[in-house]
Amino acid sequence: MWHLYVVRTPRRAELVKALETAGIGALIHYPIPPHLQEAYADLGQPKGTFPLSETLAETVLSLPMGPHLTPETVDQVAAVVRRTLAGG
């Protein structure tokens, strides 16, 4: 079973705010790319070493998903995403 439904948008902060306003939780699971985390500082990989990893860390967002969601809740999440990012 899938446990994450991840979307990517350069307008992540706007989407998070819209979801929060609608009472919908969303998470940023990996806000710091591994090479920039303190645990890996001794490897000496500065910002810019892995640009795709850095871009993903800045643009991905995990939406709620799972068998606990009703069809109505899924529709609500989808509506907020569409409304927020339409024309974007």
TAGITA-V920541 format. One record per helix or strand of 3 or more residues. SS is the DSSP state (h for helix, s for strand). FROM is the first residue (numbers start at 0). TO is the last residue. If there is no record, write none. Layout:
ss = {SS SS}
from = {FROM FROM}
to = {TO TO}
This chain:
ss = {s h h h h s h}
from = {4 11 33 37 50 59 70}
to = {7 20 35 42 58 62 84}
